[in-house]
Amino acid sequence: MAVHRFLWLSVLFAVSSPWLQAVTIWNNGSPDNLDGHAMTDFLQADDFSVGLLSNLTAIRFWNLEASPSDFSGSIFWAIYTDLGSAPGVALLSGTAVPTRTANGAALGFNEFQNDFNITVSGLVSGTYWLVLHNGDPITNTAFTDYYWATSAAGTGNGQQKSLSPPDLNWSSNSSEHAFVIFGDAVVVPEPGAFLLVGAGLGLLLHLRYRRV
């Protein structure tokens, strides 16, 4: 019976394809403590890539702020398509209250690591944009000393759009931002998994035949 149980488990594992694997979808690096970009009177954006069909489950980013009152209490986030190396169309957006962890100080500002969960399902392979803002981007547009910290690890340039005064276009801010995206990647089994299925089923049938 133990052998039978083991074989059935092996077969079930192999045929449960494709399966989800928890991974770091994109790591744009930690703060370089050299700069930051205003997140209250601007929408700030940075690009990331997905290599496999993926679900996004969490965001981590770092910010600089002069005082606790500069933080609105929530973060607006959005995932955009890519349109000529700039954000295109918003696919999904929401508001989250991040878990804030003190991360020292830089440039005379306090630095925080921010973590929050999101639910974005079924992103196909390609380039996308993460857009962040300090609070509601419609009602919270007056400047505060709250900045998305920059990173030296990313490639290319981030983008920003003014909210006060409003601007329809995105423009380069000439820097990369510090952030990490976590999620699940859909992993397709290798051919060996299907060989395991065939071998397991064959052995199960053989054992069943011997008992008859």
C-alpha positions in Angstrom: 0.0 0.0 0.0 2.8 2.4 0.8 4.3 1.8 -2.7 1.0 2.4 -4.3 0.6 5.7 -2.3 4.0 6.9 -3.4 3.4 6.1 -7.0 0.1 7.9 -7.0 1.6 11.0 -5.4 4.4 11.0 -8.0 1.9 10.8 -10.8 -0.3 13.5 -9.3 2.7 15.8 -8.9 3.8 15.3 -12.5 0.4 15.8 -14.0 -0.5 19.0 -12.0 0.9 21.1 -14.8 1.5 23.9 -15.3 2.0 24.8 -11.7 2.7 28.1 -9.9 6.1 28.8 -8.4 6.5 31.7 -6.0 9.3 33.9 -7.3 10.7 37.4 -7.4 9.2 38.7 -10.6 11.5 41.7 -10.8 14.2 43.2 -8.7 15.1 46.8 -9.6 17.6 47.1 -6.7 17.7 48.7 -3.3 18.1 52.5 -2.6 21.4 54.1 -3.7 20.8 56.9 -1.2 21.6 59.5 -4.0 18.2 60.9 -5.0 14.4 60.5 -5.0 11.4 61.7 -7.0 8.3 63.5 -5.7 5.4 61.1 -5.3 2.6 63.6 -4.3 2.4 66.2 -7.0 3.7 63.7 -9.6 2.8 60.1 -10.6 6.1 58.2 -10.7 6.6 55.1 -12.9 9.3 52.5 -13.6 9.3 49.6 -16.1 9.7 45.9 -15.4 9.6 42.8 -17.5 7.8 39.5 -17.2 9.3 36.4 -18.8 6.6 33.9 -18.1 2.9 34.0 -17.6 2.8 35.5 -14.1 0.6 36.7 -11.2 1.8 39.7 -9.2 1.2 39.4 -5.5 3.3 42.0 -3.6 5.2 45.2 -4.1 8.2 46.5 -2.1 9.6 50.0 -2.6 11.7 52.5 -0.7 10.8 56.1 0.0 12.5 59.2 1.5 10.5 61.7 3.6 11.2 64.7 5.7 8.6 64.0 8.4 5.8 61.5 9.1 3.2 64.1 8.0 4.6 63.9 4.4 3.1 60.4 4.1 -0.6 60.4 3.3 -1.3 57.1 5.0 -1.8 55.1 1.8 -0.2 54.3 -1.6 -1.9 54.4 -5.0 -0.5 51.8 -7.3 -1.2 50.8 -10.9 0.1 48.5 -13.6 0.4 50.0 -17.1 1.2 48.5 -20.5 4.3 49.8 -22.3 3.8 52.3 -25.1 7.1 53.4 -26.7 9.2 53.2 -23.6 6.5 55.0 -21.5 3.4 54.0 -19.6 0.5 53.2 -22.0 -2.8 51.9 -20.7 -3.7 51.2 -17.1 -4.5 47.5 -16.7 -5.3 47.5 -13.0 -5.0 49.9 -10.0 -5.7 50.1 -6.4 -4.9 51.7 -3.0 -2.9 50.0 -0.3 -1.7 50.7 3.2 1.9 49.5 3.2 3.8 48.0 6.1 6.5 50.6 6.7 9.9 49.6 8.1 12.5 52.3 9.0 15.6 51.9 6.8 17.9 54.6 8.2 18.4 58.0 6.7 19.8 59.5 3.5 20.3 63.0 2.2 18.8 64.4 5.4 15.6 62.4 5.0 14.2 59.4 6.8 14.1 56.3 4.6 11.4 53.6 4.8 10.9 50.2 3.2 7.2 49.8 2.1 5.5 46.4 1.6 2.0 45.8 0.4 0.0 43.1 -1.3 -1.6 43.4 -4.8 -3.6 41.0 -7.0 -2.7 41.1 -10.7 -3.4 37.9 -12.5 -2.3 36.5 -15.9 0.4 38.9 -17.1 1.8 37.6 -20.3 5.5 37.9 -21.2 6.4 41.5 -22.0 7.3 44.9 -20.5 5.0 46.8 -18.1 5.1 49.8 -15.8 4.6 50.1 -12.1 3.1 53.5 -11.2 3.1 54.7 -7.6 1.7 57.8 -5.9 1.5 59.1 -2.3 -2.3 58.7 -1.6 -5.2 59.4 -3.9 -3.8 60.9 -7.2 -7.0 62.9 -7.7 -7.3 64.6 -4.2 -3.8 64.4 -2.9 -1.7 66.5 -5.3 -0.1 69.2 -3.2 3.6 68.9 -2.8 5.1 67.1 0.2 8.6 65.9 1.0 7.8 62.3 0.1 10.0 60.7 -2.6 10.4 57.4 -4.4 14.1 56.5 -3.7 16.3 55.9 -6.6 18.4 52.8 -7.4 21.6 52.2 -9.3 20.7 48.7 -10.2 17.9 49.2 -12.8 18.3 49.9 -16.5 16.8 52.7 -18.6 14.9 55.6 -17.1 11.8 56.0 -15.0 8.9 58.2 -16.1 6.8 60.8 -14.3 3.7 62.8 -14.9 2.9 66.1 -13.2 -0.5 66.3 -11.3 0.0 69.9 -10.2 -0.2 71.5 -12.7 -1.8 68.5 -14.6 0.1 67.2 -17.6 -1.2 64.6 -20.0 2.2 63.3 -21.0 4.9 61.3 -19.3 8.5 62.5 -19.3 11.8 60.9 -18.2 13.0 61.6 -14.7 16.5 60.2 -15.8 16.7 57.8 -12.9 15.7 54.3 -11.8 13.7 53.6 -8.7 14.2 51.2 -5.9 11.5 48.4 -5.9 10.9 44.7 -6.0 7.8 42.9 -7.4 6.9 39.5 -6.0 4.5 36.9 -7.5 3.8 33.5 -9.0 5.2 32.4 -12.3 3.4 29.6 -14.3 6.0 26.9 -14.8 5.5 24.3 -17.6 6.9 20.9 -16.6 9.9 19.6 -18.6 9.4 16.5 -20.8 10.9 14.3 -18.0 7.8 15.0 -15.9 5.6 13.3 -18.5 8.0 10.3 -18.7 7.5 10.0 -15.0 3.7 9.9 -15.5 4.0 7.2 -18.0 6.4 5.1 -15.9 4.2 5.5 -12.8 1.0 4.6 -14.5 2.7 1.5 -16.1 4.0 0.3 -12.8 0.7 0.8 -11.1 -1.1 -1.2 -13.8 1.6 -3.9 -13.5 1.1 -4.2 -9.8 -2.7 -4.3 -10.1 -2.4 -7.0 -12.8 -0.2 -9.2 -10.5 -2.8 -8.9 -7.7 -5.7 -10.2 -9.9 
